[in-house]
Amino acid sequence: KVLITGASGGIGKAICEKFHENKFILILISSSDENLEVLKEKFGENNFYYKIDFSKNDSVDTNLSLISKDHKDISVIVNNAGITDDSLVLRMDQKKWDKVININLTSNYKIIRELLPNMLSNRYGKIIGISSVVATSGNPGQANYVASKSGMLGLYKSIAHEVARRNINVNIVSPGYIVTSMTNKLNENQKNQILEKIPMQKFGNPNDIANMVYFLSSDESSYITGQNFNVNGGMLMF
């Protein structure tokens, strides 16, 4: 079984489709009833669907505890949930900061903390987080988003150290500019300015991310842990 958060977004759907094609049972999380219904229509009744809003702490722990008890055989976790709420730091209020940090970073901690004991008992697991190229480069007007995504890097590396001897691999995938509803909102001038920074001169496809995630969930990546894989067309090289 694979648990996937942010399952209804552009990258999330591509990840779901990749695991569905490879006969995984899906446990999909979204914050919207409407999005969950769309996912049910697409992937059918033989999979599992949970509504969790990671910006509201009251129901998160209860739902995650339920998932942990009902699905002790989850072998892959893909933490893909994320939002932006941009503002220059001098104008950023506490609500914007807290919401982005809770959904993008704290959700990772809570999910891993709740589901890790089962993986430890099973002596097997793959944990993959979706960060961003800006976690390393920074980005003006996105201090909350960048802090959440760079925080993931430290969180995952630390957990990778803690569980490496228990046959659990913990890694990050950091997308660059991927064709999604977010990039579709850019005008031609904005797109051209971004493309100038990408050596491959093109945006990525959600499947580029899904393919890397699936590789990290497979036994072909069994000797890889604590790493951050940048999938960005050469936009950031180091």
DRENDO-1510 file (C-alpha; in Angstrom, 1 decimal, always signed):
<recs>
REC; n; res; u; v; w
REC; 1; LYS; +0.0; +0.0; +0.0 .
REC; 2; VAL; +1.1; +3.6; -0.7 .
REC; 3; LEU; -0.2; +6.7; +1.2 .
REC; 4; ILE; -0.2; +9.9; -0.9 .
REC; 5; THR; -1.0; +13.4; +0.3 .
REC; 6; GLY; -1.9; +16.2; -2.0 .
REC; 7; ALA; -3.3; +13.5; -4.3 .
REC; 8; SER; -5.5; +15.8; -6.4 .
REC; 9; GLY; -2.9; +18.2; -7.6 .
REC; 10; GLY; -1.1; +18.0; -10.9 .
REC; 11; ILE; +2.0; +16.3; -9.5 .
REC; 12; GLY; -0.1; +14.3; -7.0 .
REC; 13; LYS; -2.4; +12.8; -9.7 .
REC; 14; ALA; +0.7; +11.7; -11.7 .
REC; 15; ILE; +2.1; +10.0; -8.7 .
REC; 16; CYS; -1.2; +8.3; -8.0 .
REC; 17; GLU; -1.4; +7.1; -11.6 .
REC; 18; LYS; +2.1; +5.7; -11.5 .
REC; 19; PHE; +1.4; +3.6; -8.4 .
REC; 20; HIS; -2.0; +2.6; -9.6 .
REC; 21; GLU; -0.5; +1.3; -12.9 .
REC; 22; ASN; +1.9; -0.8; -10.8 .
REC; 23; LYS; -0.9; -2.4; -8.8 .
REC; 24; PHE; -0.4; -0.6; -5.5 .
REC; 25; ILE; -3.4; -0.1; -3.2 .
REC; 26; LEU; -3.8; +3.6; -2.8 .
REC; 27; ILE; -4.5; +5.5; +0.4 .
REC; 28; LEU; -5.2; +9.0; -0.8 .
REC; 29; ILE; -5.5; +12.2; +1.3 .
REC; 30; SER; -7.1; +15.5; +0.2 .
REC; 31; SER; -8.5; +18.4; +2.2 .
REC; 32; SER; -11.5; +18.7; -0.1 .
REC; 33; ASP; -14.6; +16.4; -0.4 .
REC; 34; GLU; -15.0; +17.5; -4.0 .
REC; 35; ASN; -11.4; +16.4; -4.9 .
REC; 36; LEU; -11.9; +13.1; -3.1 .
REC; 37; GLU; -14.9; +12.4; -5.2 .
REC; 38; VAL; -12.9; +13.0; -8.4 .
REC; 39; LEU; -10.2; +10.7; -7.1 .
REC; 40; LYS; -12.8; +8.0; -6.3 .
REC; 41; GLU; -14.2; +8.2; -9.8 .
REC; 42; LYS; -10.8; +7.9; -11.3 .
REC; 43; PHE; -9.3; +5.1; -9.1 .
REC; 44; GLY; -12.3; +3.2; -7.9 .
REC; 45; GLU; -13.7; +1.7; -4.7 .
REC; 46; ASN; -10.9; -0.7; -4.1 .
REC; 47; ASN; -8.7; +2.1; -2.8 .
REC; 48; PHE; -9.0; +4.2; +0.3 .
REC; 49; TYR; -9.8; +7.9; +0.6 .
REC; 50; TYR; -9.5; +10.3; +3.6 .
REC; 51; LYS; -10.3; +14.0; +4.1 .
REC; 52; ILE; -7.7; +15.7; +6.2 .
REC; 53; ASP; -7.1; +19.4; +6.4 .
REC; 54; PHE; -3.5; +19.8; +7.7 .
REC; 55; SER; -4.2; +23.5; +8.5 .
REC; 56; LYS; -6.6; +22.4; +11.2 .
REC; 57; ASN; -4.9; +20.4; +14.0 .
REC; 58; ASP; -8.1; +19.1; +15.7 .
REC; 59; SER; -8.9; +16.3; +13.3 .
REC; 60; VAL; -5.4; +15.5; +11.9 .
REC; 61; ASP; -4.1; +13.3; +14.8 .
REC; 62; THR; -7.4; +11.4; +15.0 .
REC; 63; ASN; -7.5; +10.6; +11.3 .
REC; 64; LEU; -3.8; +9.6; +11.1 .
REC; 65; SER; -4.3; +7.3; +14.1 .
REC; 66; LEU; -7.2; +5.7; +12.3 .
REC; 67; ILE; -5.1; +5.2; +9.1 .
REC; 68; SER; -2.2; +3.7; +11.2 .
REC; 69; LYS; -4.6; +1.2; +12.8 .
REC; 70; ASP; -6.4; +0.2; +9.6 .
REC; 71; HIS; -3.4; +0.1; +7.3 .
REC; 72; LYS; -0.5; -1.4; +9.1 .
REC; 73; ASP; +0.9; -2.7; +5.8 .
REC; 74; ILE; +1.7; +0.8; +4.2 .
REC; 75; SER; +5.1; +0.3; +2.7 .
REC; 76; VAL; +5.4; +3.7; +0.9 .
REC; 77; ILE; +4.6; +7.2; +2.1 .
REC; 78; VAL; +4.6; +10.1; -0.4 .
REC; 79; ASN; +4.2; +13.5; +1.3 .
REC; 80; ASN; +3.2; +15.7; -1.5 .
REC; 81; ALA; +0.7; +18.1; +0.2 .
REC; 82; GLY; +1.7; +21.8; -0.3 .
REC; 83; ILE; +0.3; +25.3; -0.7 .
REC; 84; THR; +1.6; +28.8; -1.4 .
REC; 85; ASP; +0.4; +32.0; +0.2 .
REC; 86; ASP; +3.0; +34.5; -1.0 .
REC; 87; SER; +3.9; +37.8; +0.6 .
REC; 88; LEU; +7.1; +39.9; +1.2 .
REC; 89; VAL; +8.2; +39.0; +4.8 .
REC; 90; LEU; +7.5; +42.6; +6.0 .
REC; 91; ARG; +3.9; +42.2; +5.0 .
REC; 92; MET; +3.4; +38.5; +6.0 .
REC; 93; ASP; +1.0; +38.0; +8.8 .
REC; 94; GLN; +1.1; +35.1; +11.3 .
REC; 95; LYS; -1.8; +33.3; +9.7 .
REC; 96; LYS; +0.0; +33.1; +6.3 .
REC; 97; TRP; +3.1; +31.8; +8.0 .
REC; 98; ASP; +1.3; +29.2; +10.2 .
REC; 99; LYS; -0.9; +27.9; +7.5 .
REC; 100; VAL; +1.9; +27.2; +5.0 .
REC; 101; ILE; +4.2; +25.8; +7.7 .
REC; 102; ASN; +1.5; +23.5; +9.0 .
REC; 103; ILE; +0.4; +22.1; +5.6 .
REC; 104; ASN; +3.9; +21.9; +4.0 .
REC; 105; LEU; +6.1; +20.9; +6.8 .
REC; 106; THR; +4.3; +19.9; +10.0 .
REC; 107; SER; +2.1; +17.5; +8.1 .
REC; 108; ASN; +5.2; +15.5; +7.2 .
REC; 109; TYR; +6.3; +15.2; +10.8 .
REC; 110; LYS; +2.9; +14.1; +11.9 .
REC; 111; ILE; +2.4; +11.5; +9.2 .
REC; 112; ILE; +5.8; +10.0; +9.6 .
REC; 113; ARG; +5.6; +10.0; +13.4 .
REC; 114; GLU; +2.2; +8.1; +13.2 .
REC; 115; LEU; +3.0; +5.6; +10.5 .
REC; 116; LEU; +6.7; +4.9; +11.2 .
REC; 117; PRO; +6.1; +2.4; +14.0 .
REC; 118; ASN; +4.3; +0.1; +11.6 .
REC; 119; MET; +7.3; +0.4; +9.1 .
REC; 120; LEU; +9.7; -0.4; +12.0 .
REC; 121; SER; +7.7; -3.5; +12.9 .
REC; 122; ASN; +7.6; -4.6; +9.3 .
REC; 123; ARG; +11.3; -3.7; +8.9 .
REC; 124; TYR; +10.6; -2.1; +5.6 .
REC; 125; GLY; +9.5; +1.2; +4.3 .
REC; 126; LYS; +10.1; +4.0; +1.7 .
REC; 127; ILE; +9.4; +7.6; +2.8 .
REC; 128; ILE; +9.5; +10.2; +0.0 .
REC; 129; GLY; +8.8; +14.0; +0.4 .
REC; 130; ILE; +8.2; +16.5; -2.3 .
REC; 131; SER; +10.1; +19.6; -1.7 .
REC; 132; SER; +11.1; +22.3; -4.2 .
REC; 133; VAL; +14.0; +23.8; -6.1 .
REC; 134; VAL; +13.5; +27.0; -4.0 .
REC; 135; ALA; +14.3; +25.1; -0.8 .
REC; 136; THR; +17.9; +25.4; -1.9 .
REC; 137; SER; +17.9; +28.6; -4.0 .
REC; 138; GLY; +15.4; +30.7; -1.9 .
REC; 139; ASN; +12.8; +32.9; -3.6 .
REC; 140; PRO; +11.7; +36.5; -2.8 .
REC; 141; GLY; +8.1; +36.8; -1.6 .
REC; 142; GLN; +8.0; +33.2; -0.5 .
REC; 143; ALA; +9.7; +33.1; +2.9 .
REC; 144; ASN; +7.0; +30.9; +4.4 .
REC; 145; TYR; +7.0; +28.5; +1.5 .
REC; 146; VAL; +10.8; +28.3; +1.2 .
REC; 147; ALA; +11.1; +27.8; +4.9 .
REC; 148; SER; +8.7; +24.9; +4.8 .
REC; 149; LYS; +10.3; +23.2; +1.9 .
REC; 150; SER; +13.9; +23.7; +3.2 .
REC; 151; GLY; +12.7; +22.5; +6.6 .
REC; 152; MET; +11.7; +19.2; +4.9 .
REC; 153; LEU; +15.3; +18.7; +3.8 .
REC; 154; GLY; +16.6; +18.8; +7.4 .
REC; 155; LEU; +13.6; +16.7; +8.7 .
REC; 156; TYR; +14.1; +13.9; +6.2 .
REC; 157; LYS; +17.9; +13.7; +6.5 .
REC; 158; SER; +17.5; +13.5; +10.3 .
REC; 159; ILE; +14.9; +10.7; +10.1 .
REC; 160; ALA; +17.0; +8.9; +7.5 .
REC; 161; HIS; +19.8; +8.7; +10.0 .
REC; 162; GLU; +17.4; +7.4; +12.7 .
REC; 163; VAL; +15.9; +4.5; +10.7 .
REC; 164; ALA; +18.7; +3.6; +8.2 .
REC; 165; ARG; +19.5; +0.3; +10.0 .
REC; 166; ARG; +15.8; -0.8; +9.9 .
REC; 167; ASN; +15.6; -1.1; +6.1 .
REC; 168; ILE; +13.7; +2.2; +5.8 .
REC; 169; ASN; +14.7; +4.6; +3.1 .
REC; 170; VAL; +13.9; +8.3; +3.4 .
REC; 171; ASN; +14.5; +10.7; +0.5 .
REC; 172; ILE; +13.4; +14.0; -1.0 .
REC; 173; VAL; +12.4; +14.9; -4.6 .
REC; 174; SER; +12.7; +18.7; -5.4 .
REC; 175; PRO; +10.8; +19.7; -8.6 .
REC; 176; GLY; +11.8; +22.7; -10.6 .
REC; 177; TYR; +9.1; +24.4; -12.8 .
REC; 178; ILE; +6.6; +21.7; -13.7 .
REC; 179; VAL; +3.6; +22.1; -16.0 .
REC; 180; THR; +0.7; +22.3; -13.6 .
REC; 181; SER; -2.3; +24.7; -13.1 .
REC; 182; MET; +0.2; +26.9; -11.2 .
REC; 183; THR; +2.5; +27.4; -14.2 .
REC; 184; ASN; -0.5; +27.7; -16.5 .
REC; 185; LYS; -1.4; +31.0; -14.8 .
REC; 186; LEU; +1.9; +32.6; -15.9 .
REC; 187; ASN; +1.8; +34.9; -18.9 .
REC; 188; GLU; +4.2; +34.5; -21.9 .
REC; 189; ASN; +6.7; +37.0; -20.6 .
REC; 190; GLN; +6.9; +35.4; -17.2 .
REC; 191; LYS; +7.3; +31.9; -18.8 .
REC; 192; ASN; +10.1; +33.2; -21.0 .
REC; 193; GLN; +11.9; +34.8; -18.1 .
REC; 194; ILE; +11.8; +31.4; -16.3 .
REC; 195; LEU; +12.8; +29.4; -19.3 .
REC; 196; GLU; +16.0; +31.6; -19.7 .
REC; 197; LYS; +17.1; +30.1; -16.3 .
REC; 198; ILE; +16.5; +26.5; -17.4 .
REC; 199; PRO; +19.4; +25.0; -19.5 .
REC; 200; MET; +17.0; +22.5; -21.1 .
REC; 201; GLN; +14.7; +25.4; -22.1 .
REC; 202; LYS; +11.5; +23.6; -21.2 .
REC; 203; PHE; +9.3; +23.1; -18.2 .
REC; 204; GLY; +9.1; +19.6; -16.6 .
REC; 205; ASN; +6.1; +17.3; -16.8 .
REC; 206; PRO; +4.4; +15.8; -13.7 .
REC; 207; ASN; +5.4; +12.4; -14.9 .
REC; 208; ASP; +9.1; +13.4; -14.5 .
REC; 209; ILE; +8.4; +13.7; -10.8 .
REC; 210; ALA; +6.2; +10.6; -10.6 .
REC; 211; ASN; +9.0; +8.5; -12.2 .
REC; 212; MET; +11.6; +9.6; -9.7 .
REC; 213; VAL; +9.2; +9.0; -6.8 .
REC; 214; TYR; +8.4; +5.6; -8.0 .
REC; 215; PHE; +12.1; +4.7; -8.4 .
REC; 216; LEU; +12.7; +5.8; -4.8 .
REC; 217; SER; +9.8; +3.6; -3.7 .
REC; 218; SER; +11.3; +0.5; -5.4 .
REC; 219; ASP; +14.0; -1.9; -4.3 .
REC; 220; GLU; +16.2; -0.6; -7.1 .
REC; 221; SER; +16.9; +2.4; -4.8 .
REC; 222; SER; +17.6; +0.2; -1.7 .
REC; 223; TYR; +21.0; +1.8; -1.1 .
REC; 224; ILE; +19.9; +5.4; -1.4 .
REC; 225; THR; +18.7; +7.3; +1.7 .
REC; 226; GLY; +18.9; +10.9; +3.1 .
REC; 227; GLN; +19.2; +12.3; -0.4 .
REC; 228; ASN; +17.6; +15.3; -2.2 .
REC; 229; PHE; +16.9; +14.6; -5.9 .
REC; 230; ASN; +16.6; +17.8; -8.0 .
REC; 231; VAL; +14.4; +17.4; -11.0 .
REC; 232; ASN; +14.6; +20.8; -12.7 .
REC; 233; GLY; +16.1; +20.6; -16.2 .
REC; 234; GLY; +19.4; +21.9; -14.9 .
REC; 235; MET; +18.0; +25.1; -13.4 .
REC; 236; LEU; +19.9; +24.4; -10.2 .
REC; 237; MET; +23.1; +22.3; -10.3 .
REC; 238; PHE; +25.4; +21.6; -7.3 .
</recs>
